[in-house]
Structures are given as C-alpha cells and as structure tokens.
Amino acid sequence: MPDWPRRLQPVIVGVGESEYRKRGGHSDTPELTLCIDAIRKAAVDAGIEARQLDGFSSFGFEKNEPAVVQTALAAPAQRFASIVWGAGGGGCSGSVMLAAMSVATGQSQFAVAYRSICQGDGQQRYGQFRDRPLWGSYVGPFGLMSPGLMTSLTYRRFMHERGTGSAHLAELATNSRANAQVNPRAVMRGKPLSTDDYFASRMIADPFRLYDCCLETDGACAVIVTTREHADKLGRPAVPILAAAQASGERWSLGPMGSHNMPLADYPTINSREVAKAIYAQSGLTPVDIDVAQLYDAFSGLIPMALEDYGLCEQGGAAAMIESGALRQGGRLPVNTAGGMHSEAYLHGLNLVIEAVRQARGDSTMQVPNVRHSLVTSGGGGGHKSALILGAAA
C-alpha cells in the first residue's frame, strides 16, 4: 500500500465508541442505538456528517445490516456493503481492510467499519458452546464445548514446547489491567489486578484462570476510512493504512482454534504466520519496525503465540520477552495499551483498531512516544486471520 498514488492511499480519519458496559449493562438500549451512537461519534471525529458515509463493512455475528444502518443515519447513498466471515478471527482487521479496498478502488468515498454487541437475556453468550458441525460433531464429544476449552489445548502445547508458564500468563493479565486504569472508557478502570488476585482466581480451562479470559461487553465501535485525497480536505489527522491482509494456514477450518486437525507444526500457533508474511511484504517493514502492538487477547495465552507468529520475538523467545517487561509501558514493545479485550472491552477486537489509531495520532491514554508503526492482529485460531499495520498520522 505505501506505493499507491497519494490520492488513493486509504487512511483512517475517524474513530468512535459507545459507552462500554459489562454484559447486560445496556439491556435497556437497542443494539442498533449503540451502533449508530458509535458511528456518529466517529463521523464527528472525522469532521464529516454521518450521512456522508456511503460504504459499510462489518464482520460475523453483526446483526445491524448496512441497509438498516444507512437508513438510521439518513445517508442518501450506499455504494459498498460487505462482511467478513467469522468473528474475532478475521473480522476486526478484515472489516477495516474491506473499507480500505472500497475507498481505494473508488467504490465509496467514506466507508465505515463497525461492530455492535448487546447481549440480552435471550441471546447465547459468546463464551458458551455452539452446536455447529465441526464443533458439535467432531470436537464436542471430547469435551471441547467452549472457546476457552479449545484454546487451552493449543496453548498447553505451546507451553510444553516454548517453556512459558503460569507466571507469564499472570504478567500479561496484570499488564492489561494496569493499562486500563488510565483509560476512562475501560470497563475495568478502578479495578486493579494484582498477581495474588490472579493466582487466587478459579481455574476455567487449564492453564487459563478467570483473569486469563476476556470480558463480555455491551457496546459498539466504528472506524471511518477514506482516501488521502479526501482526508487532505478535512484538516484532520489521517492515519495511513500501510498494510492490510487476510490469510490462513492449512486445515484450520472452523471454531476458535480450528478443528484441531491442523498440521502438528502449526498446532501451538494462532494460525497467523501466513498473514504476518503478507503484511510485512505489503508494507516493506519487518517486525523490528513495530513500535506498539494491539494483539487479540480473548485469552492471555494468545499473546505469546502472537509474538512468535508475527516474528516479534524469535521462536521460543516469548517467555524471555515477557519476563523482560518489554510488553509494559516503557518497554520495547508495549502491548494492548488501552487494556485490550481483557480490561477495556470485548468488541471482537475492533476496539484494538481504535487504540492503534489513537497511538498513531498521539492521543492514547497510555501514549507510546514517537510511534511510527502500529500493529493490530485478529483472533486466536480457527479460520482465516487478518492484520493491519498503521503508520503515523499526518
């Protein structure tokens, strides 16, 4: 993407969120209302009217279809609409990628990637078992009845091969919570987590304890993308999308961590080696060029696997990297600086994109100095994966 003509280069010009609340906290608010609230705030941030949006993209489980959103915004035209299959796996970065493609090819002028979640009493929780063909017929009989149970197997293998332990998971969980303490939007602000608290929590799916599992949140997020040419007219900070890609390895199939039939060499990974190759090739960057990372953290164990899949440390080096404090504020590679899905909010990762934008603009609540390149990764295993690299705002 860096070699595209300036007028076609896709950039992010606006981000917005509704108020984040614990699951059920917005039970008196329609999900569409949360969605429109986030989009309107993103439009204000971009310096445009919400009715100027003519491109719409989202990802799996989104119930607010583009035609409904368009009508609610009183937008006169819809020139692009698409969705990425899956939820956290390919969606958070993939939906922004679709928005970028739509503006760069002239399909739309201003495209919004959005996600809204409002889990009422009548909806099944995301952490519960869903009877789908591969989950129910093949892995269900073996007791793999939730994302946590499925993910715990792959991370247990990673622990065996790479030498990480429970202390590393505790460091990751407490770091996310510490970052959230300065973020006014974070659900877990005002609720610090100590190492003792972590180890006192109940086991959910060995090796994952309660605080290794992400939140379940009501809320909505929106990210507005346009071209550099249009952004120049707005007079707002524009964050260039330097790379955006989707990819998958062999035999990963469906579910949070696939069918558990992937090649053995890929088993202790998050199925992101291919997408990592793609974004580095696209951007012309290497892992050492990344200044800050927002890594999909449905479970703490996904972070060490992401560090290796994306080449942010050498194979077998995740334990030492975590122990060094590199992922904390002031470290070599601060991670999930707004609190991530563990402590800010769970919107299938689109809030990670928003934090990457804020880091690129220099207005994060836990700002990393001199950010040039921000990495955002998608979910934890099965299906395709997506990722973004954002440049510094200009």
GITAWO-V517970 format. One record per residue. RES is the residue in one letter. PHI is phi in degrees with one decimal (999 if undefined). PSI is psi in whole degrees, 0 to 359 (none if undefined). NEAR is the number of other C-alpha atoms within 10 Angstrom. Layout:
# GITAWO-V517970
[[RES,PHI,PSI,NEAR] [RES,PHI,PSI,NEAR]]
This chain:
# GITAWO-V517970
[[M,999,331,18] [P,-60.4,337,15] [D,-92.7,6,10] [W,-68.8,151,11] [P,-55.5,142,11] [R,-53.3,320,12] [R,-66.7,339,13] [L,-101.5,352,19] [Q,-63.5,125,23] [P,-74.8,137,31] [V,-136.5,153,28] [I,-95.4,125,28] [V,-115.9,352,29] [G,-157.7,143,28] [V,-135.5,151,28] [G,-157.0,152,24] [E,-139.5,149,26] [S,-76.8,178,22] [E,-67.7,135,18] [Y,-88.1,134,22] [R,-137.4,157,22] [K,-57.1,150,17] [R,-45.1,129,20] [G,90.3,350,15] [G,-71.2,341,16] [H,-111.7,29,20] [S,-62.9,340,14] [D,-94.4,7,9] [T,-121.3,125,14] [P,-59.2,143,12] [E,-59.5,323,22] [L,-61.7,324,19] [T,-62.5,317,15] [L,-62.4,317,23] [C,-60.3,311,25] [I,-66.7,324,24] [D,-59.8,313,21] [A,-64.0,317,24] [I,-66.2,317,29] [R,-63.4,321,22] [K,-65.6,322,21] [A,-65.3,322,25] [A,-65.2,319,25] [V,-61.0,317,14] [D,-61.3,325,18] [A,-81.8,344,26] [G,80.5,28,16] [I,-126.1,170,16] [E,-86.8,142,15] [A,-59.4,331,22] [R,-71.0,350,17] [Q,-78.3,347,18] [L,-65.8,129,27] [D,-131.0,8,23] [G,-131.5,140,28] [F,-139.6,128,28] [S,-141.7,148,28] [S,-151.7,198,31] [F,-147.8,176,26] [G,-42.1,140,18] [F,78.7,359,15] [E,-69.5,123,17] [K,-92.9,345,14] [N,-92.8,98,18] [E,-69.6,153,15] [P,-53.8,321,21] [A,-63.6,324,14] [V,-70.0,316,12] [V,-63.1,316,17] [Q,-57.2,315,22] [T,-64.3,317,13] [A,-64.3,331,15] [L,-87.4,354,18] [A,58.2,35,13] [A,-80.4,127,16] [P,-73.4,340,11] [A,-139.4,141,15] [Q,-124.0,114,18] [R,-108.0,350,15] [F,-153.2,136,21] [A,-151.3,132,21] [S,-159.0,167,17] [I,-144.0,147,20] [V,-98.5,131,22] [W,-66.6,157,17] [G,83.5,175,21] [A,-109.6,258,21] [G,-66.8,335,30] [G,-56.0,303,34] [G,-119.1,359,30] [G,-81.2,309,32] [C,-60.0,313,34] [S,-80.8,326,30] [G,-64.6,324,30] [S,-68.2,324,28] [V,-68.7,324,33] [M,-60.8,316,24] [L,-62.7,317,27] [A,-61.2,318,32] [A,-63.2,318,29] [M,-63.8,324,20] [S,-68.9,322,27] [V,-79.4,326,25] [A,-70.6,336,23] [T,-99.8,4,13] [G,81.1,9,14] [Q,-69.2,325,17] [S,-143.1,164,24] [Q,-96.5,316,21] [F,-130.4,115,30] [A,-113.5,142,30] [V,-117.3,131,29] [A,-99.7,129,30] [Y,-140.1,159,30] [R,-150.2,133,32] [S,-136.0,140,28] [I,-138.3,128,26] [C,-145.2,96,25] [Q,-87.7,99,21] [G,-79.6,180,18] [D,-63.0,335,10] [G,-86.3,359,6] [Q,-105.7,144,8] [Q,-74.2,138,11] [R,-71.1,149,13] [Y,-65.6,334,11] [G,-81.4,358,16] [Q,-92.4,165,11] [F,-69.4,138,17] [R,-120.4,129,16] [D,-83.0,82,11] [R,-106.6,162,12] [P,-49.2,306,12] [L,-74.3,325,15] [W,-70.9,309,22] [G,-74.2,312,16] [S,-78.2,329,11] [Y,-108.5,315,13] [V,-99.9,335,17] [G,-56.1,314,18] [P,-61.1,342,10] [F,-95.7,10,9] [G,90.4,6,10] [L,-88.3,83,18] [M,-112.8,12,18] [S,-156.9,160,18] [P,-55.8,321,22] [G,-63.3,318,25] [L,-64.3,318,20] [M,-66.6,316,23] [T,-69.8,328,29] [S,-61.1,328,21] [L,-67.9,314,19] [T,-67.0,323,21] [Y,-73.6,328,26] [R,-61.3,323,18] [R,-65.9,318,14] [F,-59.3,316,20] [M,-58.7,316,20] [H,-63.4,318,11] [E,-83.8,328,12] [R,-108.1,351,18] [G,83.5,18,14] [T,-82.7,161,22] [G,-141.9,188,15] [S,-63.7,329,16] [A,-63.5,328,15] [H,-70.5,321,19] [L,-63.7,319,26] [A,-61.6,319,22] [E,-62.0,318,19] [L,-67.7,316,28] [A,-66.0,317,28] [T,-71.6,330,22] [N,-66.0,314,27] [S,-59.3,317,27] [R,-67.4,322,28] [A,-62.9,319,24] [N,-62.6,325,26] [A,-69.7,341,29] [Q,-67.8,339,23] [V,-105.2,8,17] [N,-104.6,109,20] [P,-65.0,343,13] [R,-86.5,346,20] [A,-71.3,133,23] [V,-60.0,325,24] [M,-96.2,14,24] [R,-64.9,138,18] [G,84.6,6,14] [K,-129.8,72,12] [P,-62.6,157,16] [L,-127.1,122,18] [S,-95.8,166,16] [T,-61.7,321,14] [D,-63.0,319,9] [D,-59.3,316,12] [Y,-58.4,308,20] [F,-72.7,342,15] [A,-81.5,346,12] [S,-75.1,156,13] [R,-72.5,153,11] [M,-76.2,134,13] [I,-102.3,307,15] [A,-153.6,99,18] [D,-44.7,124,14] [P,-95.5,12,19] [F,-86.5,124,24] [R,-93.1,179,21] [L,-52.6,316,16] [Y,-84.6,8,26] [D,-90.2,352,26] [C,-103.1,140,22] [C,-72.5,170,22] [L,-71.3,166,23] [E,-119.8,120,24] [T,-126.9,144,24] [D,-94.7,134,26] [G,162.2,188,29] [A,-152.8,152,29] [C,-133.1,154,31] [A,-148.9,142,31] [V,-132.2,125,31] [I,-104.0,130,26] [V,-120.0,140,36] [T,-146.0,188,31] [T,-92.5,162,27] [R,-58.3,323,24] [E,-58.9,313,16] [H,-70.4,323,18] [A,-62.5,323,24] [D,-60.0,332,13] [K,-80.6,344,9] [L,-87.4,336,14] [G,68.9,25,12] [R,-111.7,156,15] [P,-60.8,129,20] [A,-116.2,129,26] [V,-101.2,112,25] [P,-70.3,139,26] [I,-90.0,103,26] [L,-80.8,334,25] [A,-158.2,142,23] [A,-150.5,125,26] [A,-149.9,158,23] [Q,-129.5,146,22] [A,-167.4,168,18] [S,-152.4,151,20] [G,-85.3,186,19] [E,-78.8,135,12] [R,61.5,33,15] [W,-85.4,328,23] [S,57.4,216,19] [L,-97.3,176,19] [G,90.6,165,24] [P,-57.9,324,26] [M,-129.4,35,28] [G,75.8,195,24] [S,-85.6,358,19] [H,61.3,30,23] [N,-121.0,15,13] [M,-71.8,162,18] [P,-55.5,145,12] [L,-57.6,322,9] [A,-64.1,335,7] [D,-95.6,354,18] [Y,-59.9,313,20] [P,-86.3,49,24] [T,-135.7,177,23] [I,-108.8,24,34] [N,58.8,42,29] [S,-122.8,10,30] [R,-65.6,321,19] [E,-70.2,317,19] [V,-69.3,330,24] [A,-63.6,315,25] [K,-56.9,318,16] [A,-65.9,315,19] [I,-72.8,327,24] [Y,-70.7,321,20] [A,-65.0,318,12] [Q,-64.4,317,17] [S,-86.1,341,19] [G,75.2,13,14] [L,-101.0,170,15] [T,-126.6,167,15] [P,-55.0,328,14] [V,-69.9,347,11] [D,-82.8,349,14] [I,-78.4,127,19] [D,-96.8,331,21] [V,-153.7,147,27] [A,-134.7,139,25] [Q,-112.2,102,27] [L,-104.1,128,27] [Y,-55.2,121,27] [D,-128.8,55,31] [A,-56.7,327,28] [F,-138.1,146,27] [S,-54.9,325,26] [G,-65.2,344,29] [L,-69.3,334,24] [I,-67.9,310,23] [P,-59.4,322,29] [M,-66.8,323,25] [A,-65.8,320,26] [L,-55.5,320,23] [E,-79.5,316,19] [D,-58.4,322,23] [Y,-92.9,9,23] [G,69.2,19,17] [L,-75.5,346,20] [C,-147.8,164,18] [E,-73.1,161,12] [Q,-60.3,128,13] [G,86.4,1,18] [G,-99.7,1,17] [A,-63.3,319,22] [A,-59.7,311,18] [A,-64.9,324,14] [M,-65.1,318,20] [I,-66.1,315,20] [E,-60.9,330,14] [S,-73.5,348,12] [G,82.0,12,17] [A,-61.4,333,15] [L,-89.4,355,22] [R,-87.8,167,20] [Q,-55.5,130,19] [G,89.7,353,12] [G,-83.5,181,15] [R,-66.4,326,16] [L,-144.0,81,19] [P,-58.8,140,21] [V,-124.0,138,25] [N,50.8,61,32] [T,-72.1,347,31] [A,-97.9,357,33] [G,113.8,349,32] [G,61.9,195,30] [M,-78.3,348,31] [H,-73.9,324,30] [S,-135.6,342,30] [E,-89.6,292,30] [A,-169.5,158,31] [Y,-111.6,99,28] [L,-122.3,42,25] [H,53.4,26,29] [G,95.7,354,29] [L,-67.7,334,33] [N,-66.7,337,28] [L,-67.7,322,32] [V,-63.4,317,29] [I,-61.4,318,23] [E,-66.2,323,26] [A,-62.2,321,30] [V,-63.2,316,28] [R,-64.8,321,22] [Q,-62.7,319,31] [A,-66.8,330,29] [R,-88.0,346,19] [G,83.9,20,18] [D,-124.0,30,12] [S,-73.9,155,18] [T,-71.0,340,18] [M,-130.0,71,21] [Q,-71.0,131,20] [V,-87.8,130,19] [P,-65.5,142,12] [N,56.5,47,11] [V,-71.4,125,19] [R,-107.9,322,16] [H,-138.6,124,22] [S,-113.8,135,25] [L,-105.9,136,24] [V,-125.8,131,27] [T,-117.6,158,30] [S,-98.3,197,32] [G,-59.3,192,32] [G,-95.4,354,31] [G,-178.6,268,30] [G,-60.2,159,27] [G,69.3,192,27] [H,-78.6,162,28] [K,-121.8,159,30] [S,-139.0,159,29] [A,-156.8,158,30] [L,-130.9,150,29] [I,-123.3,125,25] [L,-108.2,144,26] [G,-93.1,177,26] [A,-70.5,145,22] [A,-66.9,147,22] [A,-142.5,none,15]]
